[in-house]
C-alpha cells in the first residue's frame, strides 16, 4: 500500500519521491487508462475547492484492481468509511461530511467504475471489494456512510460482510428502486440532449432539479464533473444494491436514513416505507424538508450533525 499526505488545498505532485513508480504511472498518464484521466484535473480541483480538511492518499490492491483512497482525521480515531455518489468524484461527496474528521477517521475510496483514480471498470459485486479495501488498510470493522450510488454499495456490503459494519448511514441511497416521475423524466431527457449537444445551458437545465441550492450558486467543479460524466459515462448503468432486498433482513447493525423531501431520484415519500420494511435495524429516519438529491449547504450541515449524534451513540461520546 502506498501512502502520501497532503492538505486539502495542495495539488497532487506526481513526481514526488514518496510515490512508487507504479503509483506515479497510475496518477500521471503512464498506465492510467483514458477512463480515469478524463476526471483527473476535475478530481484535483474538487480537492482544492471543496475540502478544507488535510487528506492523505492511499493505494490498495483489490480484486477490482488498484483502488485509490482518501483519508482524513486521526488514524487512531474510530473509523468511518464514506462511499461516493455516482457521476461525481470522491471529494465532491466527502465534502458533505468532512466536518466529522475532527473526531473520526474518514476513509473514502474511489469507487471502481465511477469518476476517480481507481480502476475504471465496475466490479460484478461491490461487497468483496469493500472487504479488500478494509483489509488493505488493516481495519477490522467500521461505521459506513453511503451517499446515493454509495448507499447501494453499503447495502451490498451489508449482505456480503455484515460483520464488518459497525453502523450504517444511508444518505439519499440507491438500492431501493427509482420511481419514475415527471421531474426524473425531465432530467433524463435533458441529459440525453446534453450528451448529444454539450452546451452549458442544457447542462444547467438538466442539473437544476437535482440541486437543493440554486444552480447558479453551485461550485463550477461540481457542475463540470457531472457534465463530464454525462458526456462520457454509461447512462444505462444500473444502480448498485442487493439482488434480493430480503437478504437484508438479517443485517442488525444500527442504521440511520437521511432523505431529501424533493429528491427526484429517491423521494422520501416513496423510499422511506421501503427502507422501513426492508431494514429492521433502522433506528432513525431524517427527512430534510425541501431538499433534493444534492443537499444544500444547510442540508449537508444538518445531515452531518445527525450523523455525528448517531456515531456518538455507536462509538461513545467524543472526547
Helices and strands as residue ranges (DSSP letters): E 2-6, H 21-27, H 34-37, H 40-50, E 55-62, E 65-72, E 78-83, H 90-94, G 95-102, E 104-109, H 127-136, E 142-147, H 149-160, G 162-164, E 165-171, H 182-196, H 200-208, G 215-217, H 220-232, G 245-250, E 255-260, H 268-278, E 282-288, H 297-315
